[in-house]
Amino acid sequence: MSFNRRDFISTATALSIPLAVIEYPKSMVLGTVGTPPIRFCLNTSTIDGSELTLREKIEITGAAGYQGIEIWIRDIQRAVESGDSLKDLQKLIADQGLILENAIGFATWIVDEPAKHRQGMEVAKRDMDWIRQLGGRRIAAPPAGATKQSDLNLQAAADRYRKLLELGERMEVTPQLELWGFSQCMSRLGELAYVAVESGRSDACVLPDVYHIYKGGSEFSGLNLFAGNAIHVFHMNDYPANPPRDKIQDADRVYPGDGIAPLDTIMQTLRNNGFAGSLSLELFNRSYWKQDPHQVARTGLQKMKEVVNRNWQVD
C-alpha cells in the first residue's frame, strides 16, 4: 500500500470533495447564531448491553434529546424477523423527532475475491433498501472482509468504492467510507483519502472516528485535509491512556472528555473545515452496558455538548 508522488498529490486533494446536501427541517439543525451548526446523534452500540429491541433503542434515543440516531443493520434484520414492519419503524423514528443519520453494515464490497465481492454488493443493495424505507440516506462502508489483508490495492479499492457509490445513487443512499483502525487496510487517514479521491465521484465521503484514528496510528492533524462537506457523520468517543495504542480495543472507549484524546483540537479542526454534519456517539464500553441505558444516553449527550460548546464559537 505504498504511495508514489502522484498518489500523494492526488490524496491531498481530498479537500475538494463536494457532496450532495441533504435538506433537514430547521428545527433539526443547530445553526442559529450562538449555536454550533451540527447535530447530535446516538449510535445504538452505546446502549447495546441490555438486550434492547430496536424499538426500545429508538425510544431511548428520542427521550434523551438526541436529534439523530445511527442504527445497525443486524438490529433492523432482527426487528424484521420479529415481525416489525419497516414502515412502522420509520414512523417511530419520526415520531421520536429523530433523523436516521446512518446505519452500520458489513457488506464485503471491498474484497478481491469476485464471488465474495458480488455477494457483498447484493448485501449492500438489500441494506440500502432497508435504510431508504426507514427514511435514511446513508450507510457506513468499512473494509469488512479485508481487515487482515495488508496488500490490498488501494486503486482497486477506489474502483470498487466508485461502483458502491453508483449503486448508492440508484438506491438513494450514500455509502460513507469508514476508517477502521484495527484493520490492516484502510486504517489510516491517508488511505481513506486516497480511496475516496480516486473513486472519481463527487459524492465520495468519509466516516472518521476519534478512537479509530488513534488506533490506526494517524495524526489528528490529518483531518485538516478533509473539507467539512466530505464528512457527513463523525464518530465521537474518547480513549484512556491505558491500555496503550497497540493493545487498546473498541471496548476501552469512554465518554467524550473522560479520556486523553485531543477533542478540543479535533472540534476546532472540524469547525474550521466547515463541518456541518452529525456528531454520533459510538461506544462499546461494557461497564456502560451494565448501567441504565437511559442514563448512559443522557450522559453521553451531555458530555458531547460540553466538548462542542467550549470549542464551537459562532460569530
Rosetta silent file (secondary structure, phi, psi, omega in degrees, C-alpha in Angstrom):
SEQUENCE: MSFNRRDFISTATALSIPLAVIEYPKSMVLGTVGTPPIRFCLNTSTIDGSELTLREKIEITGAAGYQGIEIWIRDIQRAVESGDSLKDLQKLIADQGLILENAIGFATWIVDEPAKHRQGMEVAKRDMDWIRQLGGRRIAAPPAGATKQSDLNLQAAADRYRKLLELGERMEVTPQLELWGFSQCMSRLGELAYVAVESGRSDACVLPDVYHIYKGGSEFSGLNLFAGNAIHVFHMNDYPANPPRDKIQDADRVYPGDGIAPLDTIMQTLRNNGFAGSLSLELFNRSYWKQDPHQVARTGLQKMKEVVNRNWQVD
SCORE:     score description
SCORE:     0.000 S_00000001
   1 L     0.000   32.066 -179.468    0.000    0.000    0.000 S_00000001
   2 L   -73.341  154.871 -179.362    2.937    2.335   -0.682 S_00000001
   3 L  -111.330  138.922  169.373    2.318    5.769   -2.225 S_00000001
   4 L   -98.980 -178.136 -174.722    4.259    7.401   -5.022 S_00000001
   5 H   -61.314  -40.061 -179.739    4.459   11.172   -5.601 S_00000001
   6 H   -65.019  -40.640  177.625    1.383   11.208   -7.824 S_00000001
   7 H   -58.704  -43.826 -176.954   -0.607    9.248   -5.231 S_00000001
   8 H   -63.335  -45.360 -179.398    0.364   11.759   -2.547 S_00000001
   9 H   -62.855  -42.130  179.713   -0.671   14.766   -4.614 S_00000001
  10 H   -63.404  -42.776 -179.864   -3.955   13.100   -5.523 S_00000001
  11 H   -62.296  -39.232 -177.337   -4.652   12.191   -1.913 S_00000001
  12 H   -64.276  -17.525  179.265   -4.003   15.737   -0.773 S_00000001
  13 H   -80.964   10.150  177.137   -6.858   16.917   -2.996 S_00000001
  14 H   -55.714  -24.675 -179.287   -9.351   15.338   -0.621 S_00000001
  15 H   -58.825  -23.891 -172.641  -10.136   18.897    0.405 S_00000001
  16 H   -95.173    6.176 -177.617  -12.027   19.370   -2.848 S_00000001
  17 L   -69.499  113.018  174.869  -14.524   16.517   -2.499 S_00000001
  18 L   -89.961  155.979 -178.076  -18.006   18.048   -2.875 S_00000001
  19 L  -134.989  153.551  173.072  -21.072   16.215   -1.615 S_00000001
  20 L   -65.867  141.221 -178.212  -24.780   16.256   -2.168 S_00000001
  21 L  -100.624  129.695  176.563  -26.512   18.195    0.570 S_00000001
  22 L   -93.321  130.418  179.801  -29.465   16.679    2.399 S_00000001
  23 L   -82.942  134.331  178.094  -32.086   19.173    3.493 S_00000001
  24 L  -120.470  152.286  172.727  -33.233   18.967    7.123 S_00000001
  25 L   -58.030  143.977 -177.508  -36.075   20.742    8.906 S_00000001
  26 H   -57.702  -31.902 -178.905  -34.766   23.908   10.528 S_00000001
  27 H   -67.822  -14.910 -177.176  -35.756   22.575   13.932 S_00000001
  28 H   -95.761   -6.056 -173.098  -33.296   19.702   13.479 S_00000001
  29 L  -114.575  125.929  175.583  -30.216   21.821   12.728 S_00000001
  30 E   -85.538   86.845 -176.447  -28.135   23.638   15.330 S_00000001
  31 L  -138.261    8.579  178.656  -27.136   26.534   13.127 S_00000001
  32 L   -77.758  166.158 -178.306  -28.581   29.700   14.621 S_00000001
  33 L   -57.760  131.617  178.670  -26.330   32.434   15.972 S_00000001
  34 L    89.607   -1.554  178.388  -24.580   31.291   19.132 S_00000001
  35 L  -127.014  153.439 -178.010  -25.079   27.569   18.498 S_00000001
  36 L   -74.381  140.102 -178.552  -22.926   25.037   16.641 S_00000001
  37 L   -82.084   53.668  179.437  -24.038   24.119   13.076 S_00000001
  38 E  -138.363  170.005  178.131  -24.044   20.398   13.820 S_00000001
  39 E  -119.651  151.522  179.017  -26.442   17.706   15.034 S_00000001
  40 E  -104.168  132.709 -171.543  -26.050   15.291   17.936 S_00000001
  41 E  -133.677  151.554  174.919  -26.653   11.609   17.242 S_00000001
  42 E  -113.908  121.942  167.922  -26.550    8.341   19.194 S_00000001
  43 E   -81.523  125.140 -169.906  -25.024    5.207   17.726 S_00000001
  44 H   -69.268   -7.458  172.183  -27.048    2.479   19.404 S_00000001
  45 H   -60.164  -25.935 -177.787  -23.948    0.380   20.142 S_00000001
  46 H   -62.317  -27.168 -177.888  -23.533    2.738   23.098 S_00000001
  47 H  -121.171   30.755 -172.055  -26.551    1.138   24.832 S_00000001
  48 H   -75.631  -16.252 -168.074  -26.269   -2.378   23.434 S_00000001
  49 H   -75.318   -6.521 -172.750  -25.723   -4.289   26.650 S_00000001
  50 H  -101.936   16.277 -179.345  -29.333   -4.532   27.833 S_00000001
  51 L    53.733   41.194 -179.319  -30.721   -6.804   25.089 S_00000001
  52 L   -76.889  148.723  172.270  -32.882   -3.940   23.936 S_00000001
  53 L   -78.153  165.994  177.115  -35.085   -4.177   20.872 S_00000001
  54 H   -61.825  -39.184  177.488  -34.623   -1.695   18.046 S_00000001
  55 H   -58.136  -45.258 -179.462  -37.880   -0.039   19.086 S_00000001
  56 H   -65.186  -38.456  178.556  -36.578    0.464   22.608 S_00000001
  57 H   -64.385  -39.917  178.029  -33.287    1.891   21.339 S_00000001
  58 H   -63.738  -44.960 -179.088  -35.159    4.381   19.173 S_00000001
  59 H   -64.704  -40.629  178.732  -37.368    5.443   22.092 S_00000001
  60 H   -64.766  -40.660  179.790  -34.394    5.847   24.455 S_00000001
  61 H   -62.671  -44.927  179.341  -32.553    7.947   21.870 S_00000001
  62 H   -65.321  -43.421 -178.043  -35.527   10.240   21.399 S_00000001
  63 H   -64.746  -31.241 -178.559  -36.199   10.575   25.121 S_00000001
  64 H   -74.048  -17.220  177.075  -32.562   11.515   25.807 S_00000001
  65 L   102.536   10.882  176.107  -32.807   14.520   23.486 S_00000001
  66 L   -70.277  158.675  175.780  -30.705   13.494   20.502 S_00000001
  67 L   -97.881  -22.331 -178.362  -31.597   14.798   17.059 S_00000001
  68 E  -137.461  165.386  178.244  -30.388   11.747   15.160 S_00000001
  69 E  -135.776  144.993  178.132  -29.894    8.022   15.516 S_00000001
  70 E  -123.543  114.561 -173.070  -27.360    5.636   13.994 S_00000001
  71 E  -113.171  170.375 -175.851  -28.552    2.029   13.920 S_00000001
  72 E  -108.217  140.030  179.836  -27.092   -1.328   12.962 S_00000001
  73 H   -57.056  -37.791 -179.554  -28.222   -3.471   10.040 S_00000001
  74 H   -62.212  -32.483  177.417  -28.264   -6.516   12.309 S_00000001
  75 H   -71.099  -37.818  175.670  -30.825   -4.759   14.527 S_00000001
  76 H   -61.548  -45.526 -179.072  -33.006   -3.995   11.519 S_00000001
  77 H   -61.590  -43.836  178.493  -32.825   -7.642   10.476 S_00000001
  78 H   -62.691  -40.974 -179.568  -33.767   -8.857   13.957 S_00000001
  79 H   -63.363  -44.607  179.710  -36.674   -6.425   14.101 S_00000001
  80 H   -63.908  -42.773  179.380  -37.996   -7.551   10.721 S_00000001
  81 H   -66.287  -23.275  179.383  -37.607  -11.221   11.674 S_00000001
  82 L   -89.161   -1.373  175.202  -39.526  -10.498   14.896 S_00000001
  83 L   108.361   -2.810  176.768  -42.475   -9.083   12.978 S_00000001
  84 L   -71.580  144.760  174.500  -41.781   -5.346   12.919 S_00000001
  85 L   -98.141  148.214  178.238  -42.512   -3.592    9.649 S_00000001
  86 H   -62.854  -34.145  179.430  -40.089   -1.073    8.187 S_00000001
  87 H   -63.189  -44.496  179.622  -42.985    1.340    7.745 S_00000001
  88 H   -66.507  -38.436  178.666  -43.840    1.207   11.460 S_00000001
  89 H   -66.938  -38.603  177.168  -40.183    1.625   12.453 S_00000001
  90 H   -62.106  -41.710  178.791  -39.852    4.607   10.131 S_00000001
  91 H   -65.230  -39.443  179.004  -42.896    6.191   11.755 S_00000001
  92 H   -62.626  -43.444  177.916  -41.465    5.535   15.227 S_00000001
  93 H   -58.891  -46.796 -179.994  -38.205    7.257   14.295 S_00000001
  94 H   -66.307  -41.625 -179.852  -40.115   10.271   13.000 S_00000001
  95 H   -63.083  -28.564  177.600  -42.489   10.336   15.982 S_00000001
  96 L   -81.583    1.304  179.662  -39.467   10.487   18.301 S_00000001
  97 L    74.111   27.614 -174.521  -38.302   13.589   16.466 S_00000001
  98 L  -109.702  155.188  167.333  -35.248   11.801   15.084 S_00000001
  99 E  -106.454  134.947  171.513  -33.404   11.630   11.791 S_00000001
 100 E   -78.230   95.736 -173.892  -31.930    8.294   10.767 S_00000001
 101 E   -72.157  -35.494 -172.499  -28.451    9.707   10.222 S_00000001
 102 E  -168.112  163.218  173.187  -26.686    6.491    9.287 S_00000001
 103 E  -134.398  148.456 -177.319  -26.687    2.708    9.509 S_00000001
 104 E  -107.268  117.385  177.920  -23.799    0.344   10.202 S_00000001
 105 L  -131.073  174.438 -174.239  -23.443   -2.692    7.962 S_00000001
 106 L  -133.101   39.857  176.657  -20.697   -5.102    6.950 S_00000001
 107 L   -63.297  137.076 -175.945  -21.160   -5.799    3.256 S_00000001
 108 L   -88.085   55.543 -177.572  -17.940   -7.174    1.727 S_00000001
 109 L   -69.916  -21.943 -169.271  -17.873   -4.689   -1.165 S_00000001
 110 L   -93.667  -10.497 -168.649  -14.113   -4.101   -0.947 S_00000001
 111 L   -73.084  157.159 -179.742  -12.744   -7.657   -1.218 S_00000001
 112 L   -76.115  -38.894 -174.702  -10.676   -9.026   -4.111 S_00000001
 113 L   -61.151  118.095 -173.813  -12.436  -12.378   -4.477 S_00000001
 114 H   -54.510  -46.341 -177.345  -15.020  -11.883   -7.283 S_00000001
 115 H   -65.060  -42.561 -179.689  -17.736  -14.121   -5.840 S_00000001
 116 H   -68.626  -34.514  176.893  -17.439  -12.627   -2.365 S_00000001
 117 H   -65.530  -45.738  179.262  -17.403   -9.134   -3.858 S_00000001
 118 H   -61.071  -42.629  178.067  -20.591   -9.792   -5.851 S_00000001
 119 H   -61.875  -41.018  178.764  -22.251  -11.191   -2.752 S_00000001
 120 H   -62.133  -37.939  178.659  -21.168   -8.115   -0.805 S_00000001
 121 H   -68.116  -34.982  176.239  -22.715   -5.824   -3.385 S_00000001
 122 H   -67.308  -40.510  176.744  -26.004   -7.715   -3.153 S_00000001
 123 H   -63.534  -42.561  178.735  -25.950   -7.388    0.638 S_00000001
 124 H   -60.366  -39.995  179.088  -25.215   -3.668    0.269 S_00000001
 125 H   -63.570  -43.995  177.860  -28.196   -3.314   -2.078 S_00000001
 126 H   -62.749  -45.318 -178.980  -30.503   -5.030    0.433 S_00000001
 127 H   -61.016  -43.973  179.514  -29.152   -2.919    3.291 S_00000001
 128 H   -62.434  -37.498  178.040  -29.617    0.295    1.316 S_00000001
 129 H   -62.599  -44.930  177.864  -33.196   -0.676    0.521 S_00000001
 130 H   -60.391  -46.307 -177.558  -33.964   -1.168    4.218 S_00000001
 131 H   -61.413  -44.136 -179.147  -32.348    2.148    5.119 S_00000001
 132 H   -62.877  -40.637  178.587  -34.258    4.045    2.457 S_00000001
 133 H   -65.241  -26.143  178.477  -37.553    2.557    3.641 S_00000001
 134 L   -86.137   -1.291  178.806  -36.691    3.709    7.153 S_00000001
 135 L    93.256    7.590 -179.273  -36.142    7.254    5.920 S_00000001
 136 L   -91.390  165.603 -178.767  -32.342    7.188    5.981 S_00000001
 137 L  -132.010    5.156 -175.975  -29.897    8.323    3.319 S_00000001
 138 E  -140.949  152.834  172.961  -26.526    6.964    4.453 S_00000001
 139 E  -143.386  145.902  176.136  -24.724    3.726    5.254 S_00000001
 140 E   -72.800  144.621  177.425  -21.220    3.025    6.547 S_00000001
 141 E  -127.518   77.641  178.712  -18.805    1.375    4.112 S_00000001
 142 L   -81.168  171.471  178.912  -15.982   -0.132    6.180 S_00000001
 143 L   -81.785   46.333 -178.737  -13.313   -2.527    4.796 S_00000001
 144 L   -60.244  135.214 -179.489  -15.284   -5.551    6.008 S_00000001
 145 L    92.193  -13.665 -178.198  -13.851   -8.814    4.730 S_00000001
 146 L  -126.207   17.255 -173.820  -10.405   -7.338    4.067 S_00000001
 147 L   -66.131  -22.639  179.827   -9.298   -6.332    7.552 S_00000001
 148 L  -101.456   11.126 -176.697   -6.441   -8.886    7.559 S_00000001
 149 L  -101.162   99.087 -177.972   -5.273   -8.047    4.032 S_00000001
 150 L   -78.108  -14.553 -177.541   -2.187   -5.860    4.264 S_00000001
 151 L  -105.543   22.361  178.235   -1.588   -5.920    0.497 S_00000001
 152 L   -58.018  130.301  177.544   -4.969   -4.552   -0.599 S_00000001
 153 L   -77.864  117.290 -174.496   -4.514   -2.477   -3.758 S_00000001
 154 H   -67.411  -31.423  177.714   -5.866    0.958   -2.955 S_00000001
 155 H   -68.683  -37.886  175.465   -6.676    1.790   -6.575 S_00000001
 156 H   -63.351  -40.007  177.553   -8.718   -1.403   -6.825 S_00000001
 157 H   -62.999  -39.719  178.785  -10.470   -0.388   -3.599 S_00000001
 158 H   -64.134  -40.293  178.145  -11.184    3.040   -5.110 S_00000001
 159 H   -63.756  -39.334  179.017  -12.680    1.425   -8.215 S_00000001
 160 H   -71.127  -34.720  176.863  -14.920   -0.755   -6.030 S_00000001
 161 H   -65.926  -37.458  176.389  -15.941    2.228   -3.942 S_00000001
 162 H   -58.948  -43.580  178.678  -16.951    4.010   -7.149 S_00000001
 163 H   -64.978  -36.826  178.164  -19.218    1.071   -8.004 S_00000001
 164 H   -66.331  -39.879  176.690  -20.656    1.142   -4.492 S_00000001
 165 H   -64.795  -37.784  177.163  -21.375    4.865   -4.858 S_00000001
 166 H   -63.342  -41.450  175.160  -23.056    4.204   -8.205 S_00000001
 167 H   -62.535  -43.722  179.393  -25.261    1.615   -6.510 S_00000001
 168 H   -61.382  -36.621  177.838  -25.965    4.085   -3.735 S_00000001
 169 H   -62.238  -42.315  178.291  -27.017    6.716   -6.235 S_00000001
 170 H   -66.696  -36.310 -176.924  -29.598    4.321   -7.674 S_00000001
 171 H   -88.834   -5.371 -179.404  -30.782    3.339   -4.190 S_00000001
 172 L    63.915   36.156  177.305  -30.719    6.948   -2.902 S_00000001
 173 L  -137.822  125.603 -175.928  -28.388    6.006   -0.043 S_00000001
 174 E   -92.172  121.109  174.922  -24.809    7.299    0.186 S_00000001
 175 E   -80.070  128.606 -179.593  -22.107    4.856    1.357 S_00000001
 176 E  -102.425  124.561 -177.975  -19.543    6.566    3.599 S_00000001
 177 E   -67.304  114.236 -171.534  -16.011    5.213    3.501 S_00000001
 178 E  -101.500  136.276  177.052  -15.339    4.186    7.099 S_00000001
 179 L   -82.473  129.950  172.982  -11.981    4.127    8.885 S_00000001
 180 L  -122.341  107.227 -174.462  -11.192    1.007   10.925 S_00000001
 181 L   -65.779  -24.437 -178.941   -8.027    1.496   12.959 S_00000001
 182 L   -83.911  -10.466 -176.713   -7.587   -2.203   13.745 S_00000001
 183 L   -76.000  155.471  174.474   -7.646   -3.175   10.067 S_00000001
 184 L   -88.076    1.391  172.741   -4.505   -3.888    8.031 S_00000001
 185 L  -143.364  150.348 -178.512   -6.005   -1.793    5.241 S_00000001
 186 L    54.513   41.200  178.743   -7.962    1.478    5.377 S_00000001
 187 L  -105.853   -8.902 -177.129   -6.738    2.067    8.909 S_00000001
 188 L  -120.911  151.880 -177.362   -5.049    5.406    8.249 S_00000001
 189 H   -60.605  -34.859  179.288   -6.476    8.736    7.135 S_00000001
 190 H   -63.812  -38.771  177.721   -4.192    8.815    4.076 S_00000001
 191 H   -67.554  -40.815  178.439   -5.566    5.500    2.830 S_00000001
 192 H   -61.608  -45.295 -179.649   -9.108    6.682    3.399 S_00000001
 193 H   -64.079  -41.006 -179.248   -8.446    9.890    1.466 S_00000001
 194 H   -60.765  -49.110 -177.254   -6.804    8.040   -1.422 S_00000001
 195 H   -63.321  -40.946  179.948   -9.720    5.663   -1.923 S_00000001
 196 H   -65.001  -48.399 -177.671  -12.268    8.479   -1.697 S_00000001
 197 H   -65.488  -47.080 -174.229  -10.446   10.793   -4.108 S_00000001
 198 H   -77.430   -1.942  170.762   -9.509    8.127   -6.648 S_00000001
 199 L   -68.141  -22.814  177.984  -13.076    6.839   -6.823 S_00000001
 200 L    74.020   15.417 -176.274  -13.602    9.821   -9.105 S_00000001
 201 L  -109.481  135.872  178.753  -17.041   10.501   -7.655 S_00000001
 202 L   -72.754  -16.574  178.655  -18.222   13.880   -6.403 S_00000001
 203 L   -95.250    8.656  176.095  -20.405   12.152   -3.788 S_00000001
 204 L   -61.601  140.012 -179.095  -17.448   10.338   -2.198 S_00000001
 205 L  -153.677  162.724 -174.369  -17.344   10.897    1.558 S_00000001
 206 E  -124.663  156.353 -179.766  -15.605    9.555    4.626 S_00000001
 207 E  -125.235   88.131  179.414  -16.650    8.435    8.115 S_00000001
 208 L   -81.668  168.952 -175.741  -13.845    9.145   10.616 S_00000001
 209 E  -151.543  130.916 -177.736  -13.827    8.153   14.289 S_00000001
 210 H   -52.936  -52.560 -177.869  -11.770    9.583   17.170 S_00000001
 211 H   -62.005  -45.686 -175.263  -10.820    6.151   18.502 S_00000001
 212 H   -69.051  -32.586  174.740  -10.084    4.623   15.089 S_00000001
 213 H   -61.934  -45.161  178.371   -7.833    7.500   14.018 S_00000001
 214 H   -64.117  -49.240 -178.101   -5.814    6.928   17.193 S_00000001
 215 H   -60.080  -38.971 -177.524   -5.838    3.137   16.887 S_00000001
 216 H   -76.634  -14.668  175.279   -4.744    3.262   13.248 S_00000001
 217 L    97.074    2.610  178.106   -1.766    5.491   14.006 S_00000001
 218 L   -77.951  155.131  172.069   -2.666    8.630   12.072 S_00000001
 219 L   -83.322  143.461 -179.675   -2.127   12.089   13.486 S_00000001
 220 H   -66.610  -18.995  176.960   -5.308   14.059   14.111 S_00000001
 221 H   -62.187  -20.396  177.809   -3.798   16.938   12.135 S_00000001
 222 H   -62.267  -22.060  177.835   -4.630   14.883    9.049 S_00000001
 223 H   -63.387  -19.941  178.099   -8.263   15.927    9.469 S_00000001
 224 H   -61.223  -22.000 -176.441   -7.208   19.346    8.183 S_00000001
 225 H   -87.242    0.104 -179.475   -7.107   17.844    4.672 S_00000001
 226 L  -109.755  115.866  175.059  -10.809   16.905    4.668 S_00000001
 227 L   -59.111  148.766 -178.682  -13.315   19.569    3.764 S_00000001
 228 H   -57.161  -34.147 -179.070  -16.250   19.669    6.133 S_00000001
 229 H   -81.614    3.213  171.744  -18.672   18.615    3.421 S_00000001
 230 H   -91.035   -0.201  179.206  -16.624   15.460    2.814 S_00000001
 231 E  -127.202  115.623  176.819  -17.797   14.230    6.227 S_00000001
 232 L   -88.942  -40.515 -177.801  -21.494   13.630    6.865 S_00000001
 233 E  -131.192  138.044  177.257  -21.107   11.782   10.181 S_00000001
 234 E  -126.087  123.335 -178.253  -18.197   11.868   12.635 S_00000001
 235 E   -77.983  121.843 -178.782  -17.984    9.219   15.355 S_00000001
 236 E   -99.711  135.306  175.377  -17.440   10.791   18.769 S_00000001
 237 L  -172.641 -173.313  177.808  -15.760    9.000   21.663 S_00000001
 238 E  -146.677  169.882 -179.531  -12.609    9.184   23.777 S_00000001
 239 L  -142.314  148.718 -179.332   -9.893    6.771   24.899 S_00000001
 240 L   -82.664  170.351  177.127   -7.826    6.334   28.074 S_00000001
 241 L   -69.931  -30.253  177.535   -4.030    6.451   28.386 S_00000001
 242 L  -129.200  137.520    5.522   -4.043    2.725   29.183 S_00000001
 243 L   -67.472  160.712  178.090   -4.133    0.258   27.530 S_00000001
 244 L   -68.472  170.965 -173.299   -1.549    1.657   25.062 S_00000001
 245 L   -52.851  -42.459 -175.335   -2.346    2.164   21.390 S_00000001
 246 L   -75.316  -13.206 -178.987   -1.255   -1.314   20.274 S_00000001
 247 L  -110.159  -17.354 -173.862   -3.352   -3.015   22.950 S_00000001
 248 L   -65.378  145.805 -177.056   -6.420   -0.778   23.120 S_00000001
 249 L  -127.256  169.235  178.635   -9.737   -2.230   21.930 S_00000001
 250 H   -51.300  -41.986 -174.709  -13.213   -0.997   20.981 S_00000001
 251 H   -67.173  -12.617 -179.117  -14.491   -1.768   24.480 S_00000001
 252 H   -85.045   -5.422  179.597  -11.977    0.664   26.029 S_00000001
 253 L   -61.974  146.839  179.557  -13.700    3.715   24.554 S_00000001
 254 E  -130.272  173.306  178.732  -15.076    6.190   27.085 S_00000001
 255 L   -57.731  147.333  174.497  -17.351    9.221   27.083 S_00000001
 256 L   -55.795  129.149 -179.233  -16.006   12.311   25.303 S_00000001
 257 L    95.841  -11.311 -179.379  -13.903   14.284   27.772 S_00000001
 258 L   -97.644    3.323 -179.340  -13.181   11.312   30.041 S_00000001
 259 L  -125.845 -151.811 -175.122  -10.009   10.249   28.212 S_00000001
 260 L  -114.368    5.189  179.914   -6.894   11.755   26.665 S_00000001
 261 L   -62.619  143.420  179.334   -7.988   12.357   23.068 S_00000001
 262 L   -78.220   64.858 -172.420   -7.316   15.928   21.856 S_00000001
 263 H   -63.467  -34.548  178.898  -11.026   16.580   21.431 S_00000001
 264 H   -61.851  -45.583  178.879  -10.694   20.365   21.598 S_00000001
 265 H   -63.889  -41.435  179.658   -8.262   20.338   18.684 S_00000001
 266 H   -62.270  -46.416  179.975  -10.443   17.884   16.751 S_00000001
 267 H   -63.712  -40.442  179.031  -13.567   20.007   17.232 S_00000001
 268 H   -65.464  -36.438  177.533  -11.732   23.176   16.233 S_00000001
 269 H   -65.599  -47.136  178.097  -10.449   21.458   13.103 S_00000001
 270 H   -59.994  -43.452  178.822  -13.918   20.272   12.113 S_00000001
 271 H   -59.950  -47.834 -177.554  -15.313   23.730   12.796 S_00000001
 272 H   -67.240  -27.096  178.758  -12.615   25.435   10.720 S_00000001
 273 H   -81.285   -6.335  179.030  -13.133   22.948    7.874 S_00000001
 274 L    87.195   20.295  178.511  -16.816   23.831    7.686 S_00000001
 275 L   -61.171  131.502  179.168  -18.203   20.572    9.059 S_00000001
 276 L  -140.880   40.817 -177.572  -21.988   20.805    9.400 S_00000001
 277 L  -107.515 -139.460 -174.705  -22.970   17.171    9.817 S_00000001
 278 E  -117.256  130.815  171.087  -23.723   14.843   12.691 S_00000001
 279 E   -93.815  115.363 -173.836  -21.561   14.011   15.705 S_00000001
 280 E  -112.151  121.377  179.924  -22.518   10.452   16.619 S_00000001
 281 E   -74.921  113.812  179.680  -21.610    8.960   19.996 S_00000001
 282 L  -124.141  109.243  179.476  -20.265    5.441   19.362 S_00000001
 283 L  -129.264  157.349  175.991  -19.105    3.449   22.383 S_00000001
 284 L  -134.873   32.292 -172.442  -18.771   -0.259   23.208 S_00000001
 285 L   -77.194  117.629 -176.489  -17.917    0.116   26.876 S_00000001
 286 H   -63.109  -32.212  179.399  -19.036   -2.956   28.854 S_00000001
 287 H   -68.597  -34.212  176.018  -19.280   -1.001   32.100 S_00000001
 288 H   -69.035  -36.172 -178.918  -21.737    1.405   30.459 S_00000001
 289 H   -61.976  -23.982 -179.650  -23.741   -1.546   29.126 S_00000001
 290 L   -83.244   -8.761 -176.888  -24.377   -2.627   32.731 S_00000001
 291 L   -94.765  171.562  176.531  -25.901    0.748   33.582 S_00000001
 292 L   -60.576  119.428 -176.780  -29.361    2.191   32.921 S_00000001
 293 H   -61.580  -30.401  176.210  -29.391    2.827   29.155 S_00000001
 294 H   -62.500  -43.985 -179.680  -31.469    5.982   29.603 S_00000001
 295 H   -68.088  -39.971  178.017  -28.800    7.426   31.885 S_00000001
 296 H   -61.127  -45.188 -179.888  -25.982    6.363   29.570 S_00000001
 297 H   -62.350  -44.334 -179.718  -27.676    8.043   26.622 S_00000001
 298 H   -66.591  -41.996  179.811  -28.269   11.269   28.560 S_00000001
 299 H   -63.447  -42.949  179.175  -24.748   11.331   29.980 S_00000001
 300 H   -60.604  -42.038  179.181  -23.222   10.790   26.560 S_00000001
 301 H   -65.359  -44.115  179.277  -25.201   13.671   25.069 S_00000001
 302 H   -59.630  -44.053 -177.965  -24.274   15.982   27.918 S_00000001
 303 H   -70.175  -35.434  174.342  -20.574   15.188   27.593 S_00000001
 304 H   -61.997  -45.215 -178.332  -20.624   15.659   23.807 S_00000001
 305 H   -63.864  -36.164  178.324  -22.269   19.047   24.229 S_00000001
 306 H   -61.276  -42.976  179.268  -19.696   20.103   26.813 S_00000001
 307 H   -65.600  -45.699 -177.468  -16.876   19.402   24.360 S_00000001
 308 H   -66.073  -45.532 -172.912  -18.625   21.125   21.480 S_00000001
 309 H   -64.604  -26.089  179.633  -19.784   24.179   23.413 S_00000001
 310 L   -88.641   -2.059 -177.002  -16.300   25.140   24.561 S_00000001
 311 L  -125.359  -19.607 -170.923  -14.868   24.910   21.031 S_00000001
 312 L  -106.193   75.195 -179.664  -17.589   25.770   18.540 S_00000001
 313 L   -85.976  130.419  178.834  -17.963   29.521   18.777 S_00000001
 314 L  -111.507  124.917 -179.136  -20.259   31.102   16.211 S_00000001
 315 L   -72.150    0.000    0.000  -19.821   34.804   15.468 S_00000001
